[in-house]
Amino acid sequence: DYGRTNNPNRDGLARALAALEGGAAATITSSGMSAIDLCLNLIKADELIIAPHDCYGGTHRLLTHRAEQGRIRVLFIDQSDSDALHEALDEKPAMVLIETPSNPLMRLVDVAKIAKLSKAFGAIVVADNTFLSPVRQQPLALGCDIVVHSTTKYLNGHSDVVGGAVISKTEQNGETLEWWANCSGVTGSPFDSWQTLRGLRTLSARMDIQERNTQAIAKFLQKHKAVTKVFYPGLRSDPGHKLMKAQQSGPGAMLSFEVESPELAAKILNKVEIFQLAASLGGVESLICQPSTMTHRGMAEEARLKAGVTDNLLRLSVGMEAESDLIRALKNSFA
């Protein structure tokens, strides 16, 4: 049969991810975005999706344009706002998409609470677990039906593969998604699956090192006079810290911070050492980006500003380099 339909490399990766997330089945796709788009096949035309107002720019763009096609209806809300959530659920959505921590502001929402409320209305609950991976958060155990990943990021961990995955809690959803993935041709390639499985073997070790580096950088940034705000649930001062302790086994290795002006943000991007200017994340090397002009440029300006993604905001994906080198590089860029 076609490699599009069946391949042992892809099957091996699917089994591993299903086991790590505690799911019944997994479908490996060609990218994180195709993984999210694949989930739309679980609902009917013109049904409603509730999504976070501060989600990844590519997700916002996809859902917005699918809605413009008439394929779905979408309502972007602040899912941490209890009143907004209940009001949206009264519209009887077919699917609720959760992204926690949010990209790029690291806001957390209560996964178990949202899943319980959403399923009471008959909605399928999908969680994007790309930022934390199953070694730091397991949404299926918290009540979600589906977990999606961009395997490009932490699961592969070496910035040399583009891929995605959809893990289902039930065999029924898994079979439906597998059928649509084959039908539409969005399955991941055998070689990319093999590379991702290779990367997956070091996931836990990589996350431990990257998370320690991130905690040290967050504390450094919190004290710097040019930094006006740090977004990282690993800090005790972060509004999501208590929730992080409850539903995650660690804060992860992503953080964002705001500086005094867009001009200073541009200078930092131009002068920073070690951190490479790139929009990806989750690899062994440290990256820096300006979400407003990079990862979230596909969002309308009004939606972007409503989500809090300003030109003052910079996002870090912290890698495995020496902690002292990374902090020195940031000090030099501020200077």
N, C-alpha and C positions, 0 to 999 in steps of 0.2 A: 504494500500500500504506500501511498505518498507519505513522505516525512511530515507533511502538514498534519496528517491524521494520527500517526503513531510513530514513536521513536523511543528507544530504551534510555537514551540520555535524558530526554525530557521527562520520561516517566520516573526516572530515579530522582530527579530534582523535585518533581511533584510529590512523591512519597515523603521525601525528607521535610519539605515545607509543611505538608499536612500534619506530619508527626510533631514538628516544632510548635505549630499553632494549635494543636489539638483538634484538627478538623478531620472530616471524613474523606475529603477529596480536594485536590488542587489542580488548577489549570494554569499552565505556563504560557505566557503571552509574549508578544514581540516588544512591548514597552509598558511602562506604568500607565500611560494614558490609554493604551488599548485594553489594559486590565479594567480600568474604570468604565470605559465605554462598553466593554463586554457585559458588565453587570446590568446595564440598561436593558438587556434582553430578558431580564427576569420580570419586567413590568410591561404593561400594555401601552399602546399609543395614547398620548394625552393624559396619562396619569401623572400625579404630582410627586416631585422629589423635594425634600427639605435638605438643604445643604448649608454649611457654615459660611457666613459672610466674609470670613477671613481665611478662606481655604487657599491652597496653591493656585497661582494664576492660571496654570494650564487646565486645572479642573474647572475653575470658574468659567474660562473661555469655552471649554467643551460643553458644559451644561447650558450655558447661555445660548450657544449656537444650535444645540440640539432642540432647545425650546423654540428658537426662531424658526426651525424647520417644521415645528408642530409635532415632533417626535415625542416630546415630554413637556410637562410644565415644571418650572423650578421656582422655589422660594428660598432666597438666601436670608438667613436670620443669625442673630447672635445666640448661639445655642446655650450659652451660660446664663442667658436672661430667661428665667422661669416663665414669666408671663408671655414672652414672645414665643417660647417653645410650645406652651399649652395652646396658644392662639393658632399657631401653625398646625399643630396636631388635630385641631378641630376641623381642619380642611381635609382630613382623612387622606394623608399621603400614602402612596404605595411603597415608597422607599425613603429612608432617612440615612444620609451620608454623614459620618462623623470623621473629623480629622483632628487628632489630639496626640501630641502638641500640634498646634496650628502652624502653618508655614506662611510667613516667617516670624510671627510674633510669639510663638511658643506658649500660646494660651491653652489651658487645659479645660476640658469639660468632663463631667461625671459620666463615664461610659455606661456603667451599670444602670444608672438612673434613666438616662436617655433611652437605652435599649428596652428597659421595662415599660416605660411610658409609650414608646413607639409601637412595640409589639401588641400592646393592649388595643391599639387602633388597627392592627393587622398589617403594619408596615414591615418590610424587609429592612433590616438594619445592617449597613455596610460601614466598616471602619477602615480607614487608611492608616496602616501601621508602619509606614515607610521610615519615619523618623526614629522609631524606637527598636524595631525588629522584635521577634518573639522572645529574645533574651531579656527584654526590658518590659514588655507589655503583651498580654494575650487577650485580645478583645473577645474571642469566642467564649472564653471562660467567664467573661464579664457580661455575657448575654447577647452578643452580636451574632448575626447569621452568616456574615461574609467578612473576610479580611482581604484587603488588597495591598499589594506592595509594588513599588518600583524596585525590581531586583537590581537595577542599575546602581543602587545606592549601597546600603550597609550589607545586604545579603551577599552580594558579589564582593564589594569592598575594595576593588582594585582599579576602578575607573576605566575598565577596558571592555565593558559589556553594556548593552542597552537591552533591558528586558522587564517583564512584569509577571505578576502571579495573582491568582484569585483563589483563596482557600475557603471552602464551604463547610459549614457545620454538618450538613446533611448530604447523603448520597444523592438525593433527588435534585437539589440545586446543583451539585457537582456534575451530574450527568447532563443537565440542561446547558450549563456553561460550557462543558466540553463539546457538546454538539454544536453550539453556536460558534465556538472558537474554530472548530474544523470547517464549519460551513462558510464562515467569513474569512478564513485564512489568516487569523491573527496569532496563531501559535508560534512560540519561540523556536529559534533554530536549534538543531542538535549541538552544534559547537558552543553556542552561547550558553546552553543549558549545562554542558560539561564544565565550562569555565566558572559558571555561577556555583555549581556544586563544589568545585575546588575551593572557591572563596568562602563558601558557607562553613567549611571545616574550621576556619579560624575566627568565625564571627564573635564568639564569646570573648576570646582573648583580645581581639581588636577593640571591641566595645569597652572593655575594662580600662584599657590604656587611654583610649580617646576620651572617655568620660572623665578620668582623673585629670587629664590635661584641660578639659573644658571647665571643670570646677575651679581650677587654679586661675584660668584666664578670666572667668566670671568675677572672681574676687578682685583681681587686678583692675578690671574695667570699672567695677562698682566704686572703687576708690579714686579713679582718675577724674581730675577736675574738668576735662573736656567732654566727658561722657555724662549725658543728662539722664539716661535710663538704660538699665540692662534687663533683657527679657530672658530669664533662665530659671525654670522651676527648681533647680538644684540650690538656689539661694534661699535662705530662710525668709528673706524679705519679700520674695516673689509671691503674688496672690495665689499661685497654683501649687505652692510648696506642700501644703497639707494634703491636697488631693493627689499629688504625685506620690507621696508616701503610701497612700491608700491603694492606688491602682497600678503602680509601676514598681519595678524592682530597682530602679535607678533613674536619674534625670536625663540620661542620654548625652550626646556629644554635639548637639546643635545649640547655638545661642545667637541672639541678635542684640544690637545696642544702638541707641540714638546718640548722635553728637550734636554740638551746638548749632551747626549750620550745614546746608547742602555743600557749601564751598569747602568746609573742613572734611566732609565725607569724601569729596572728590580728591582732595589732597592725600588723604589716607590711602585711597585706592591706588593712586599713582605712585606712592612712595613705599608701600608695604613690601617687606621682604618675607621670604619663606612661604607665606600665604599666597596662593596663586589666584588670580582674578578669573573666576569661573562660576557658572550657575549651578553646577552639579553639587553633590554632597555624598557623604558616607564612605569615601575612599580613605586609603591610608595616609594620603597627603592632605594638608590643610588648605582650605579654599576660603575666599572672601568674595562677597558679591553685594551689589546694591539692588535689592528686590524691585524697587520702583522702575528701574530701567532695564532689568534683566528678567528675573523669574516671573514678575507680575506685570510686565509691560503690556501683555495682552488684555488686561482688565481695563475697563473704562475708568477714566481718572476719578470720576465721582465715586465709583464702587471701591476703587483702591484707597482713596482717602478716608472713606467711611470705615474701611477695615483697619485703618491706622498705618498703612504702608506709605510713609513719606520719603522724601529725598534725603532726609537726615538719617535714615535707618540703614544699617549695614548688617549683613548676616554672615556668620562664621560656621563653617563645617570644620571642626577641629580634628586634626589627624594624629599620627603616631610619632611625630618628631619630638625631640626633647622638650620638655615643658619650659625649661629656662630659655631655650632658643626662641620658642614661640612668643614668650612674654617680652623678650628683648626686641624681637622684630616689631611687635606692636608699640613698644616704647619709642623705638626709633621712628616709626611712621607718625606718631603723634608729635614728636619733636620736630 
